[in-house]
Amino acid sequence: MKLSQIRSRNIALFMLVASIIIYVIDYFITGNIRDIYLGFLGNFAFLPIYVLFVTLMIERVLKEREREALRQKLNMVIGVFFSEVGTVLITDCSSFIREPGELSQRLRFSPQWADKDFSRVKDFLDGNEIRMDSSRGDLMALKSFLLGKKDFMLRLLENPNLLEHDEFTDLLWAVFHLIEELEARRSLNALPIADMEHLSGDIKRAYNHLLREWVVYMQHLMRDYPYLFSLAVRTNPMNPEARVEIADQSL
């Protein structure tokens, strides 16, 4: 017999003996077996309600713990993605933006940011179109980087926890599509204008997903891991003034 089964049996036996002892004490104090009997029947009648209530509460607590554990696992996977791919990809794709000024200003996180600041950034991303031009940046460098990370991203897709995060899965598929588009072309030089516009759309799709997930991930770091958020602020790829070294405030 397993240790857990033995422990459960012992607990059940202990509770049964404790109940009998309490009823015996009640009898010696009151001496009224009829009242004890009626009280027992009343408690027994409510037993199904007690069981239902306790079961629902326990089930709710367990589900909440499962969701929290899953959320932590997902954030770990997302963190690994941004460490290995996402942060560099933000930098590379930013070179294709036609008008990067306002977007860069909006995404300059600081240690003083709160949830309301992240909400404003999300509203900005939802309400403003990011215009891309595939001729502005280095397509060959982007292709080389993404092909080097293809196996890593394939392993991410094998993670069953990602099935619970549609937005991040959409990001991976958008990036995979961009990889396939770049890989399918033998040369990225002297492409027709229509083809360059098509690549601009593919970069834009991946970049939009990337920025939204990045903002959500940064908000998670701000809430749960301030020390990691501090490093992310100091290595912000959207802030050309960001420096990983901490300045001496006394100077």
Rosetta silent file (secondary structure, phi, psi, omega in degrees, C-alpha in Angstrom):
SEQUENCE: MKLSQIRSRNIALFMLVASIIIYVIDYFITGNIRDIYLGFLGNFAFLPIYVLFVTLMIERVLKEREREALRQKLNMVIGVFFSEVGTVLITDCSSFIREPGELSQRLRFSPQWADKDFSRVKDFLDGNEIRMDSSRGDLMALKSFLLGKKDFMLRLLENPNLLEHDEFTDLLWAVFHLIEELEARRSLNALPIADMEHLSGDIKRAYNHLLREWVVYMQHLMRDYPYLFSLAVRTNPMNPEARVEIADQSL
SCORE:     score description
SCORE:     0.000 S_00000001
   1 L     0.000  137.381 -177.897    0.000    0.000    0.000 S_00000001
   2 L   -69.923  155.129 -179.401    1.294    3.439   -0.919 S_00000001
   3 H   -60.407  -40.108 -179.536    2.319    5.898    1.764 S_00000001
   4 H   -64.322  -36.391  178.751   -0.360    8.393    0.639 S_00000001
   5 H   -68.833  -41.146  177.170   -3.066    5.723    0.953 S_00000001
   6 H   -62.326  -42.442 -179.934   -1.899    4.764    4.443 S_00000001
   7 H   -64.573  -42.326  178.769   -1.878    8.418    5.452 S_00000001
   8 H   -64.088  -40.572  178.727   -5.412    8.972    4.088 S_00000001
   9 H   -64.000  -41.388  179.921   -6.677    5.873    5.914 S_00000001
  10 H   -65.514  -39.306  178.739   -5.125    7.043    9.177 S_00000001
  11 H   -64.647  -44.096  179.681   -6.659   10.512    8.812 S_00000001
  12 H   -62.056  -42.277  178.923  -10.106    9.013    8.127 S_00000001
  13 H   -64.474  -41.803  179.053   -9.785    6.723   11.148 S_00000001
  14 H   -62.095  -43.880 -179.525   -8.677    9.602   13.345 S_00000001
  15 H   -64.877  -39.419  179.042  -11.639   11.770   12.262 S_00000001
  16 H   -64.305  -46.096  179.197  -14.088    8.927   12.892 S_00000001
  17 H   -63.518  -40.648  179.835  -12.715    8.274   16.390 S_00000001
  18 H   -62.805  -39.867  178.819  -12.711   12.011   17.160 S_00000001
  19 H   -64.285  -43.846  179.237  -16.368   12.262   16.129 S_00000001
  20 H   -61.807  -42.535 -179.558  -17.350    9.321   18.335 S_00000001
  21 H   -61.926  -42.191 -179.516  -15.475   10.797   21.290 S_00000001
  22 H   -64.584  -41.740  177.862  -17.222   14.155   20.862 S_00000001
  23 H   -63.857  -38.584  178.164  -20.659   12.485   20.745 S_00000001
  24 H   -64.201  -43.403  178.112  -19.825   10.496   23.910 S_00000001
  25 H   -62.360  -42.139  178.146  -18.750   13.665   25.708 S_00000001
  26 H   -59.572  -40.624 -179.257  -21.949   15.365   24.548 S_00000001
  27 H   -65.052  -42.524 -178.834  -24.000   12.476   25.966 S_00000001
  28 H   -69.273  -27.892  179.818  -22.283   12.626   29.356 S_00000001
  29 H   -79.883  -48.723 -175.975  -22.810   16.398   29.547 S_00000001
  30 H   -91.744  -34.708 -178.349  -26.437   16.600   28.376 S_00000001
  31 L    69.834   13.421 -176.517  -27.610   13.032   29.025 S_00000001
  32 L  -114.474   97.340 -178.102  -30.187   13.453   26.257 S_00000001
  33 H   -68.138  -27.296 -178.125  -29.705   10.809   23.577 S_00000001
  34 H   -67.470  -45.010  178.880  -32.727   12.084   21.621 S_00000001
  35 H   -63.205  -38.394  178.402  -31.250   15.561   21.078 S_00000001
  36 H   -63.908  -41.428 -179.649  -27.950   14.015   20.055 S_00000001
  37 H   -63.887  -46.612  179.701  -29.762   11.752   17.603 S_00000001
  38 H   -64.856  -37.787  177.006  -31.766   14.636   16.083 S_00000001
  39 H   -64.206  -39.414  178.090  -28.639   16.759   15.840 S_00000001
  40 H   -61.999  -44.936  179.664  -26.852   13.932   14.090 S_00000001
  41 H   -62.678  -40.345  178.734  -29.695   13.592   11.566 S_00000001
  42 H   -62.774  -44.560  177.775  -29.692   17.349   10.938 S_00000001
  43 H   -65.203  -37.269 -179.586  -25.959   17.395   10.300 S_00000001
  44 H   -66.907  -35.364  179.389  -26.239   14.295    8.123 S_00000001
  45 H   -65.146  -34.085 -179.765  -28.968   15.964    6.041 S_00000001
  46 H   -87.046   -4.476 -177.004  -26.650   18.900    5.305 S_00000001
  47 H   -56.891  -45.810  178.552  -23.665   16.651    4.573 S_00000001
  48 H   -58.188  -37.096  178.678  -24.209   16.602    0.755 S_00000001
  49 H   -66.916  -42.107  176.974  -24.307   20.406    0.744 S_00000001
  50 H   -59.051  -46.928 -178.439  -21.104   20.537    2.787 S_00000001
  51 H   -61.817  -43.620  179.536  -19.400   18.100    0.416 S_00000001
  52 H   -61.892  -46.406 -178.533  -20.588   20.048   -2.643 S_00000001
  53 H   -62.139  -48.636 -179.064  -19.424   23.361   -1.227 S_00000001
  54 H   -63.751  -41.039 -179.672  -16.012   22.052   -0.165 S_00000001
  55 H   -62.376  -44.976 -179.986  -15.534   20.234   -3.484 S_00000001
  56 H   -64.255  -40.916  179.822  -16.330   23.341   -5.514 S_00000001
  57 H   -66.148  -44.373  179.189  -14.022   25.497   -3.408 S_00000001
  58 H   -63.791  -42.475  179.674  -11.163   23.002   -3.584 S_00000001
  59 H   -61.690  -40.406  179.137  -11.668   22.575   -7.326 S_00000001
  60 H   -64.607  -43.448  179.325  -11.589   26.343   -7.807 S_00000001
  61 H   -63.566  -43.580 -179.523   -8.388   26.699   -5.775 S_00000001
  62 H   -64.386  -41.598  178.730   -6.710   23.847   -7.661 S_00000001
  63 H   -64.227  -39.089  179.155   -7.693   25.272  -11.047 S_00000001
  64 H   -65.131  -39.315  177.687   -6.378   28.679  -10.048 S_00000001
  65 H   -66.373  -38.772  178.121   -3.092   27.109   -8.990 S_00000001
  66 H   -64.142  -42.555  178.770   -2.902   25.211  -12.285 S_00000001
  67 H   -63.936  -40.175  179.705   -3.528   28.396  -14.253 S_00000001
  68 H   -66.336  -41.804  178.329   -0.866   30.239  -12.282 S_00000001
  69 H   -63.593  -40.915  178.752    1.638   27.405  -12.798 S_00000001
  70 H   -65.669  -40.291  179.135    0.843   27.351  -16.526 S_00000001
  71 H   -62.160  -40.206  178.510    1.214   31.121  -16.732 S_00000001
  72 H   -65.413  -41.051  178.422    4.640   30.925  -15.112 S_00000001
  73 H   -64.418  -42.148  178.960    5.730   28.188  -17.529 S_00000001
  74 H   -63.087  -43.174 -179.521    4.490   30.180  -20.513 S_00000001
  75 H   -65.783  -32.387  175.473    6.291   33.304  -19.343 S_00000001
  76 H   -65.477  -43.420  178.605    9.493   31.294  -18.966 S_00000001
  77 H   -63.398  -45.088  179.525    9.163   30.058  -22.564 S_00000001
  78 H   -63.184  -39.189  177.310    8.384   33.567  -23.798 S_00000001
  79 H   -61.410  -42.327  177.046   11.364   34.914  -21.844 S_00000001
  80 H   -63.048  -40.700  178.826   13.669   32.392  -23.501 S_00000001
  81 H   -59.226  -47.303 -178.223   12.265   33.381  -26.904 S_00000001
  82 H   -69.685  -31.070  176.914   12.995   37.068  -26.359 S_00000001
  83 H   -67.461  -39.549 -174.640   16.461   36.293  -24.998 S_00000001
  84 H   -90.399  -34.568 -171.281   17.370   34.151  -28.000 S_00000001
  85 H  -129.443  -53.613 -166.092   15.358   35.694  -30.834 S_00000001
  86 H   -56.837  -47.178 -175.512   12.832   38.384  -29.988 S_00000001
  87 H   -63.919  -44.560  178.089   15.054   41.233  -28.777 S_00000001
  88 H   -66.101  -38.457 -179.686   17.427   40.984  -31.736 S_00000001
  89 H   -65.295  -35.990  175.218   14.494   40.597  -34.117 S_00000001
  90 H   -60.382  -44.413  179.352   12.954   43.808  -32.784 S_00000001
  91 H   -62.873  -47.266 -177.420   16.211   45.605  -33.553 S_00000001
  92 H   -64.794  -43.907 -177.444   16.532   44.103  -37.050 S_00000001
  93 H   -72.220  -25.918 -179.938   12.907   44.733  -38.026 S_00000001
  94 H   -63.180  -25.229  179.901   12.983   48.284  -36.683 S_00000001
  95 L   -70.047  -12.079  179.631   15.333   49.244  -39.501 S_00000001
  96 L   -95.035   -4.569 -178.076   12.468   48.655  -41.954 S_00000001
  97 E   -72.524  133.938 -179.799   10.064   51.134  -40.293 S_00000001
  98 L   -71.912  -41.878 -178.044    9.324   54.162  -42.446 S_00000001
  99 L  -131.202   82.762 -171.889    8.623   56.528  -39.548 S_00000001
 100 L   -82.061   -9.670 -169.349   10.165   55.061  -36.377 S_00000001
 101 H   -56.452  -58.176 -175.261   10.268   58.238  -34.280 S_00000001
 102 H   -66.530  -39.686  179.555    6.967   58.138  -32.388 S_00000001
 103 H   -60.912  -42.795  179.133    7.013   54.347  -31.972 S_00000001
 104 H   -62.322  -40.910  179.180   10.484   54.508  -30.461 S_00000001
 105 H   -65.018  -39.633 -178.468    9.404   57.215  -28.031 S_00000001
 106 H   -66.653  -30.285 -173.046    6.342   55.244  -26.956 S_00000001
 107 L  -100.028   20.357  176.515    8.363   52.101  -26.229 S_00000001
 108 L   -90.027   83.486 -179.869   11.018   53.672  -24.032 S_00000001
 109 L   -63.098  157.196  174.683   10.165   51.853  -20.833 S_00000001
 110 L  -140.882  159.443  179.562   11.447   53.105  -17.510 S_00000001
 111 L   -60.750  -17.100 -178.375   11.639   51.614  -13.989 S_00000001
 112 L   -88.170   -0.110 -176.988    8.871   54.026  -12.953 S_00000001
 113 L   -65.721  149.136  175.441    6.321   52.561  -15.377 S_00000001
 114 L  -126.376 -179.698 -177.735    3.023   51.194  -14.032 S_00000001
 115 H   -57.793  -36.413 -178.767    0.180   49.181  -15.561 S_00000001
 116 H   -63.822  -32.100  178.124   -1.470   52.331  -16.928 S_00000001
 117 H   -68.393  -40.564  176.683    1.656   53.111  -18.968 S_00000001
 118 H   -67.154  -35.259  177.662    1.596   49.681  -20.562 S_00000001
 119 H   -63.322  -39.244  178.368   -2.117   50.091  -21.282 S_00000001
 120 H   -64.768  -39.190  178.861   -1.393   53.312  -23.172 S_00000001
 121 H   -65.603  -42.107  178.497    1.261   51.572  -25.261 S_00000001
 122 H   -61.855  -41.979  178.009   -1.114   48.712  -26.091 S_00000001
 123 H   -63.492  -38.068  178.380   -3.788   51.209  -27.156 S_00000001
 124 H   -64.190  -44.629 -179.998   -1.239   52.983  -29.332 S_00000001
 125 H   -65.473  -35.936  179.489   -0.204   49.750  -31.048 S_00000001
 126 H   -72.089  -30.176 -174.077   -3.844   48.779  -31.610 S_00000001
 127 H  -101.255    0.215 -177.633   -4.805   52.164  -33.011 S_00000001
 128 L  -130.569  137.964  179.834   -1.814   52.997  -35.190 S_00000001
 129 L   -87.592  132.009  175.031   -0.451   51.295  -38.288 S_00000001
 130 L   -92.957  115.608 -176.961    3.260   50.585  -38.452 S_00000001
 131 L   -90.545  127.313 -177.604    4.376   51.217  -42.027 S_00000001
 132 E  -114.044  149.753  175.460    7.208   48.991  -43.267 S_00000001
 133 L  -136.769  109.569 -175.411    9.491   49.245  -46.267 S_00000001
 134 L   -67.101  -11.464  179.530   11.556   46.133  -47.013 S_00000001
 135 L   -86.689   -8.757 -175.822   14.025   48.189  -49.045 S_00000001
 136 L   -82.134  -31.116 -175.329   15.123   50.268  -46.028 S_00000001
 137 L  -107.755 -171.338 -177.726   16.829   47.509  -44.058 S_00000001
 138 L   -98.812   97.534 -179.050   19.198   44.606  -44.629 S_00000001
 139 H   -66.090  -35.424 -179.512   17.107   41.659  -45.819 S_00000001
 140 H   -65.633  -41.644  178.590   20.139   39.381  -46.099 S_00000001
 141 H   -65.935  -39.262  178.173   21.133   40.000  -42.476 S_00000001
 142 H   -64.313  -43.235  179.276   17.531   39.385  -41.374 S_00000001
 143 H   -62.428  -46.198 -178.316   17.392   36.160  -43.382 S_00000001
 144 H   -61.378  -42.947 -179.755   20.703   34.926  -41.993 S_00000001
 145 H   -64.746  -47.608 -176.875   19.660   35.608  -38.409 S_00000001
 146 H   -65.938  -39.069  178.338   16.254   33.944  -38.730 S_00000001
 147 H   -64.241  -34.197  177.729   17.632   30.850  -40.480 S_00000001
 148 H   -69.023  -21.058 -179.133   20.128   30.462  -37.649 S_00000001
 149 L  -104.936    5.230 -174.319   17.249   30.464  -35.127 S_00000001
 150 H   -62.873  -45.995 -179.815   14.866   28.233  -37.089 S_00000001
 151 H   -62.697  -39.216  178.309   15.671   25.029  -35.187 S_00000001
 152 H   -60.931  -43.940 -179.007   15.318   26.836  -31.868 S_00000001
 153 H   -70.372  -32.030  175.295   11.860   28.111  -32.807 S_00000001
 154 H   -63.486  -37.879  177.410   10.799   24.664  -34.015 S_00000001
 155 H   -67.398  -32.837  176.209   11.630   23.327  -30.569 S_00000001
 156 H   -63.503  -40.053 -179.158    9.497   26.058  -29.032 S_00000001
 157 H   -65.693  -21.118  178.740    6.516   24.916  -31.085 S_00000001
 158 L   -77.119  -10.143 -179.550    6.921   21.440  -29.622 S_00000001
 159 L   -73.534  116.768 -177.244    6.151   22.827  -26.166 S_00000001
 160 H   -65.267  -21.833 -179.641    2.577   21.713  -25.316 S_00000001
 161 H   -65.302  -24.417 -178.203    2.083   24.684  -23.003 S_00000001
 162 H   -68.483  -16.764  177.347    1.979   27.002  -26.022 S_00000001
 163 H   -62.860  -20.542 -179.667   -1.388   25.538  -26.990 S_00000001
 164 H   -91.515    2.163 -176.316   -2.814   27.684  -24.183 S_00000001
 165 L  -130.787   87.525 -175.317   -1.351   30.923  -25.578 S_00000001
 166 H   -63.582  -39.028 -175.951   -2.852   31.751  -28.959 S_00000001
 167 H   -64.135  -43.092 -179.288   -1.179   35.162  -29.279 S_00000001
 168 H   -70.600  -35.445  175.767    2.336   33.822  -28.842 S_00000001
 169 H   -63.006  -40.468  176.867    1.614   30.924  -31.207 S_00000001
 170 H   -61.724  -37.592  177.082    0.421   33.463  -33.797 S_00000001
 171 H   -61.634  -47.693 -179.507    3.711   35.304  -33.333 S_00000001
 172 H   -61.229  -41.975  179.562    5.736   32.152  -33.989 S_00000001
 173 H   -65.517  -38.102  178.409    3.720   31.340  -37.107 S_00000001
 174 H   -64.337  -40.580  178.616    4.153   34.890  -38.417 S_00000001
 175 H   -69.144  -40.672  177.488    7.916   34.671  -37.912 S_00000001
 176 H   -61.247  -39.779  178.579    8.036   31.206  -39.507 S_00000001
 177 H   -63.650  -40.752  177.221    6.169   32.537  -42.525 S_00000001
 178 H   -62.508  -40.852  177.293    8.681   35.365  -42.848 S_00000001
 179 H   -59.943  -45.779 -178.393   11.524   32.825  -42.670 S_00000001
 180 H   -64.562  -38.736  178.356    9.935   30.746  -45.430 S_00000001
 181 H   -64.034  -44.619 -179.665    9.398   33.798  -47.632 S_00000001
 182 H   -70.080  -38.691 -178.383   13.029   34.890  -47.284 S_00000001
 183 H   -69.563  -30.641 -176.642   14.372   31.349  -47.626 S_00000001
 184 H   -71.192  -18.911 -178.726   12.345   30.666  -50.787 S_00000001
 185 L   -93.846  125.531 -179.851   14.095   33.449  -52.724 S_00000001
 186 L   -63.530  -38.901 -179.983   17.494   32.571  -54.118 S_00000001
 187 L  -135.017  144.283  177.582   18.512   36.209  -54.099 S_00000001
 188 L  -104.935   11.391  178.673   17.134   39.218  -52.264 S_00000001
 189 L   -96.246  143.443  174.287   18.783   41.686  -54.615 S_00000001
 190 L    55.187   41.926  177.035   16.931   43.544  -57.385 S_00000001
 191 L   -76.877  149.791  176.586   13.534   42.107  -56.474 S_00000001
 192 L   -59.083  154.921 -178.380   10.452   43.498  -58.282 S_00000001
 193 H   -59.524  -42.545 -179.811    8.612   46.315  -56.519 S_00000001
 194 H   -61.358  -37.872 -179.986    5.521   44.152  -56.008 S_00000001
 195 H   -70.496  -38.228  176.825    7.635   41.455  -54.380 S_00000001
 196 H   -63.725  -37.873  177.314    9.326   43.982  -52.107 S_00000001
 197 H   -66.130  -36.330  177.209    5.890   45.222  -51.038 S_00000001
 198 H   -63.546  -43.449  178.045    4.870   41.638  -50.300 S_00000001
 199 H   -65.383  -34.876  176.489    7.929   41.189  -48.076 S_00000001
 200 H   -59.861  -40.988  177.711    7.108   44.495  -46.378 S_00000001
 201 H   -65.384  -38.694  178.570    3.720   43.037  -45.451 S_00000001
 202 H   -66.643  -41.013  177.938    5.302   39.857  -44.079 S_00000001
 203 H   -65.635  -41.400  179.659    7.762   41.846  -41.967 S_00000001
 204 H   -61.678  -43.939 -179.387    4.949   44.080  -40.743 S_00000001
 205 H   -60.841  -49.037 -179.535    2.808   41.107  -39.691 S_00000001
 206 H   -63.819  -40.344 -177.022    5.625   39.497  -37.724 S_00000001
 207 H   -68.097  -38.987  177.675    6.685   42.825  -36.207 S_00000001
 208 H   -60.602  -48.579  177.251    3.167   43.693  -35.050 S_00000001
 209 H   -60.926  -40.882 -176.537    2.818   40.363  -33.243 S_00000001
 210 H   -63.019  -46.266 -178.150    6.329   40.726  -31.868 S_00000001
 211 H   -66.104  -40.931 -179.232    5.795   44.160  -30.353 S_00000001
 212 H   -63.448  -44.562  178.841    2.486   43.241  -28.733 S_00000001
 213 H   -68.138  -32.747  178.869    3.922   40.140  -27.089 S_00000001
 214 H   -65.657  -43.737  179.565    7.011   42.074  -26.058 S_00000001
 215 H   -63.195  -43.310  178.508    4.937   44.733  -24.287 S_00000001
 216 H   -62.235  -42.121 -179.696    2.907   42.055  -22.465 S_00000001
 217 H   -66.798  -39.754  177.494    6.107   40.272  -21.448 S_00000001
 218 H   -64.085  -36.697  176.813    7.695   43.502  -20.214 S_00000001
 219 H   -65.359  -38.857  175.405    4.612   44.186  -18.115 S_00000001
 220 H   -60.865  -43.480  178.567    4.940   40.709  -16.612 S_00000001
 221 H   -63.687  -41.303  179.728    8.564   41.436  -15.702 S_00000001
 222 H   -60.162  -39.373 -177.906    7.595   44.774  -14.175 S_00000001
 223 H   -76.120  -46.441 -167.596    5.001   43.086  -11.940 S_00000001
 224 H  -106.066  -25.778 -176.332    6.764   39.879  -10.941 S_00000001
 225 L  -137.152   75.966 -176.610   10.493   40.299  -11.579 S_00000001
 226 H   -57.761  -33.522 -178.540   11.601   43.931  -11.102 S_00000001
 227 H   -68.823  -35.977  175.266   15.291   43.030  -11.372 S_00000001
 228 H   -71.805  -35.014  177.255   14.734   41.441  -14.802 S_00000001
 229 H   -64.814  -38.837  177.987   12.623   44.422  -15.827 S_00000001
 230 H   -59.389  -44.315  178.442   15.478   46.729  -14.833 S_00000001
 231 H   -65.922  -41.151 -179.905   17.855   44.851  -17.142 S_00000001
 232 H   -63.128  -36.883  177.304   15.277   44.827  -19.958 S_00000001
 233 H   -64.968  -39.907 -177.045   14.877   48.608  -19.638 S_00000001
 234 H   -78.378   -8.981  177.045   18.646   49.074  -19.825 S_00000001
 235 L  -122.564   24.368 -177.437   18.894   46.880  -22.941 S_00000001
 236 L   -59.874  115.942 -178.502   15.729   48.166  -24.657 S_00000001
 237 L   -69.325  -15.305  179.344   16.254   47.699  -28.426 S_00000001
 238 L   -92.038   -1.120 -179.226   13.770   50.517  -29.138 S_00000001
 239 L  -118.099  102.259 -178.799   15.721   53.051  -27.103 S_00000001
 240 L   -64.546  -15.662 -179.775   18.989   54.138  -28.745 S_00000001
 241 L   -92.314   -3.087 -178.192   19.948   55.899  -25.518 S_00000001
 242 L   -67.758  137.368  177.965   19.637   52.750  -23.388 S_00000001
 243 L  -133.752  132.952 -177.785   22.838   51.620  -21.689 S_00000001
 244 L   -69.120  -28.534  178.549   23.240   48.400  -19.739 S_00000001
 245 L   -71.344  139.853  179.027   25.678   50.069  -17.340 S_00000001
 246 L   -86.665  122.746 -177.395   24.029   51.780  -14.353 S_00000001
 247 L   -70.941  148.528  176.995   25.019   55.440  -14.178 S_00000001
 248 L   -77.396  111.497 -177.502   26.425   56.839  -10.933 S_00000001
 249 L   -69.164  -15.132 -177.480   23.650   59.077   -9.622 S_00000001
 250 L   -81.229  -13.644 -177.169   26.083   60.965   -7.401 S_00000001
 251 L   -87.823    0.000    0.000   27.939   62.460  -10.372 S_00000001
